[in-house]
Amino acid sequence: MKSNLQVTFLKLHSGLFKIASELCTLCGAYVALIIFSHGEKVFSFGHINVETIINRYLSQIPLQNNGILQFIEAYRNAKVRKLNALLTRMNDALDIEKNRCNEFEPAAK
């Protein structure tokens, strides 16, 4: 049986990775996250990758902005915009359905 410490760690570590991913996706941030569990397991997340971000931090050298990186960034940004638009439409549709359910709830009682 997992201890409370392990359960809490699993929940929080996945939440941290989700937030780090959102920072990368929504803000264009470069993020490196390294977590050591109580059992000394290592978990890492990095955009572009952990090693590149750590090396950049240690040397304070900006990432090279060559054509390939710019193309990848433009593609990623376009994809993110499409996904955000889809998410907005889905949330709007969900709100409409919730309102419909709320309209029928009093009639059912």
C-alpha positions as CSV (number, residue, x, y, z in Angstrom):
1,M,0.0,0.0,0.0
2,K,1.3,3.4,-0.9
3,S,2.0,5.8,1.9
4,N,0.3,9.2,2.1
5,L,3.7,10.7,1.2
6,Q,3.9,8.7,-2.0
7,V,0.3,9.5,-3.0
8,T,0.9,13.2,-2.3
9,F,4.1,13.2,-4.3
10,L,2.5,11.5,-7.3
11,K,-0.3,14.1,-7.4
12,L,1.9,17.1,-6.9
13,H,4.6,16.0,-9.3
14,S,2.2,15.5,-12.1
15,G,0.6,18.9,-11.3
16,L,4.0,20.6,-11.5
17,F,4.8,19.0,-14.8
18,K,1.4,20.1,-16.1
19,I,2.0,23.7,-15.0
20,A,5.6,23.6,-16.5
21,S,4.1,22.4,-19.8
22,E,1.5,25.1,-19.7
23,L,4.2,27.8,-19.2
24,C,6.0,26.5,-22.2
25,T,2.9,26.2,-24.4
26,L,1.1,29.4,-23.4
27,C,3.9,31.8,-22.6
28,G,6.8,30.4,-24.8
29,A,8.9,30.0,-21.7
30,Y,11.9,27.6,-21.6
31,V,11.5,25.4,-18.5
32,A,13.6,22.8,-16.8
33,L,12.2,20.9,-13.8
34,I,14.0,18.2,-11.9
35,I,12.4,16.4,-9.0
36,F,13.9,13.8,-6.7
37,S,11.3,11.6,-5.0
38,H,11.6,10.4,-1.4
39,G,12.9,7.1,-2.8
40,E,15.6,9.0,-4.8
41,K,13.9,8.5,-8.2
42,V,14.5,11.3,-10.6
43,F,11.8,12.9,-12.6
44,S,12.5,15.6,-15.1
45,F,10.7,17.9,-17.6
46,G,12.3,20.3,-20.0
47,H,11.4,22.4,-23.0
48,I,13.5,22.3,-25.3
49,N,15.2,19.7,-23.1
50,V,16.5,19.7,-19.5
51,E,20.2,19.7,-20.5
52,T,19.9,22.6,-22.9
53,I,18.0,24.8,-20.4
54,I,20.4,24.0,-17.6
55,N,23.4,24.7,-19.8
56,R,21.9,28.0,-20.8
57,Y,21.2,28.9,-17.2
58,L,24.8,28.0,-16.1
59,S,26.5,29.8,-18.9
60,Q,23.9,32.6,-19.3
61,I,24.1,32.2,-23.1
62,P,20.9,32.8,-25.0
63,L,19.6,30.0,-27.2
64,Q,20.6,30.2,-30.8
65,N,17.8,31.6,-32.9
66,N,18.5,29.7,-36.2
67,G,16.0,29.1,-39.0
68,I,15.0,25.6,-37.9
69,L,14.2,26.8,-34.3
70,Q,12.2,29.7,-35.7
71,F,10.3,27.3,-37.9
72,I,9.6,24.9,-35.1
73,E,8.5,27.8,-32.8
74,A,6.2,29.2,-35.5
75,Y,4.6,25.7,-36.1
76,R,4.2,25.2,-32.3
77,N,2.6,28.6,-31.9
78,A,0.2,28.0,-34.7
79,K,-0.8,24.6,-33.2
80,V,-1.2,26.2,-29.8
81,R,-3.5,28.9,-31.2
82,K,-5.6,26.2,-32.9
83,L,-5.8,24.1,-29.8
84,N,-6.7,27.1,-27.6
85,A,-9.5,28.0,-30.1
86,L,-10.8,24.5,-30.0
87,L,-10.7,24.5,-26.2
88,T,-12.6,27.7,-26.1
89,R,-15.3,26.3,-28.4
90,M,-15.5,23.1,-26.3
91,N,-15.8,25.1,-23.1
92,D,-18.5,27.3,-24.6
93,A,-20.4,24.2,-25.8
94,L,-20.0,22.6,-22.3
95,D,-21.4,25.8,-20.7
96,I,-24.4,25.7,-23.0
97,E,-25.1,22.0,-22.2
98,K,-24.8,22.7,-18.5
99,N,-27.3,25.6,-18.8
100,R,-29.7,23.3,-20.6
101,C,-29.4,20.6,-17.9
102,N,-30.0,23.3,-15.3
103,E,-33.2,24.4,-17.1
104,F,-34.6,20.8,-17.1
105,E,-33.6,20.0,-13.5
106,P,-36.4,22.0,-11.8
107,A,-39.0,20.5,-14.1
108,A,-37.8,17.0,-13.2
109,K,-38.3,17.6,-9.5
